[in-house]
């Protein structure tokens, strides 16, 4: 298995293309719990081109009824990306806001009880200041939205370091 760099520009280009629309290749979960992590997964996939088809614990999407929990679930995406053992697919580390880069995901907690939203970073000024971090998201569709405009109580930066593949 080989480790490859994350193609951040491709993830961000995808985010801009679909921030206010829905790619017909994917189901829209907006009315059944939200579409934010589905959108974040699509962006990450655009920057990696690989999925992990391990039943239950992988990260993949075949259709609305055949997907891994990590594709659409905030906590499950976090668990998959931060896994300890190398396996096919993207990986990340939790980072400070100043380390956030375009293509990363920032998960937000709104009531202080668990994380509920997964917007994608599309631009950052590198200071770690929430005004300088711009996001794209579904479920409250947005593009170029400053992190500072969200009313969150906690956040975690999922800094994607790259991805594993068999090639």
N, C-alpha and C positions, 0 to 999 in steps of 0.2 A: 504494500500500500504506500502511496506517495502523498506528500503534503504539498498543496499548491496555494499560491496567493489568491486572496479574494479579489474578484474583479469589481471593485467598488463603483467604477464609472458605469458599468452595465447595470448594476443594481439601482443606482440613482436614476439613470435614464428610464428604466422600467417604472420606477416610482413616479416620475414626472408624467410619463405617458398615461398611467392608469389611476392617478390620484383622484380624479373626478369622474372616472368611468369604471366599468367592470370588464375585465378580459373574459370573453365568452368561453374560453377554455376552462374556466374555474367557476364553481358554484358561488353564488353571492349569499353569504350567511348573515347578512345585515338584519333580517327579520327573525332570526332564530339564535340570538345570542351575540351577534356582532361579527363584523368582517375584518377587524383590524389585524389579527394575527394571520389570517389567511392572506391578506395583502402583504404583510411583512414577509411571510414565507415565500410568496411569489417573487418579491424583490430579491430576497436572499438567493433563491433558485436562479434568478437571472444573473447573479454574480458568481454562481458556482457551476450550474449545469448538471449537478448530481443530486440524486435523492437516495435515501437509505430505506430500503423496502423491508426492513426487519419488522415483523408483525408486532403490533402494540407499542414497541419502544423505538421504532424508527422515525423517519421524517420523510413523508411522501404524500403525493396526491395522485390518484388515478381518476377518481370521479367523486361526486358528492357523497356517495355511500362507501367508498373505498379509499380511505385516507388515514394517516396516522393521527392520533390525538395531538402530537406535537405540531402538526401543520396548522391547526386552528385554535389550539388552546394556549393561553398566555403562559401558565405555569409549565405546561408540557414542552413548549418551545424552549423555555429557559432550561429545563432539565435536560433536554436533548443537546442543546448547544454547549452546555457546561459539563457534559459527561467526561468521566475520567479516562476511559479506555478508548483508544483510537478506533474509529469505524468510519465507513463511508459517510460523507456529508460534511456540512459546515461545522466549525467549532468556534467558541468565543471564550473570552475572559470577562469577568466583571471589571469595569474600569471607572475612573473618575470622569466627570463631565469634561474636563480639559483634554482627556484622551479620546473623546468621541470623534469619529470620522464619518464622512459620508458613506452610507451603506450600512452603518450600525443601526441597532434597534435600541430605543430607550423605553423601558417598560415603566408604566405609571400606576401608582395607587392613588385613588381619589378619596377614600374614606379611611385610609390607614389600615385597612383590613385586606391584605392580599393585593396583588397587582392585577389590573383589569384592562390595560390598554397597551398596544405595541406599535407606536409610530416609528417611522424610519427616518434617520438623519439624512437630509439632502444637502446640507451645507453647514459649516461651522467656522467661526472665526478663530478657534483654537484657544480661547481664553478660559473656557469652562463657564462662562457667563450664560445663563439661560436665554438672554436676549439675542445672543450670537449663535444659537443653535436652531436651525430651521428644519422643520419636519414635514413629511408627507404621511397621510393616514387615510384609512377607511374607518367607518363608524365615526361620524363627525368628519366627513371627507375634508381633506386639507392638502395643500401643497405650499411650501415656503412658509409654513406657520411657525412663528417663534415658540420655543418651548415655554418661554415666560408667560404666554397667554393661556396656558393650561392651569387649572386650579388643582394641583396635585399635592398630596401630603408626603409622598415618598417616590423615589425613582431608582432605577438601576440601569446602568449602561451596559449593553451587551456588545462588547467590542469584538467583532468577528475577525479572527486572526488568519483564517484561511479555511481550506477544506481538504478532506482526504478522498482519494479516489484510487482505483486499482491501476490507473495508468501512470 
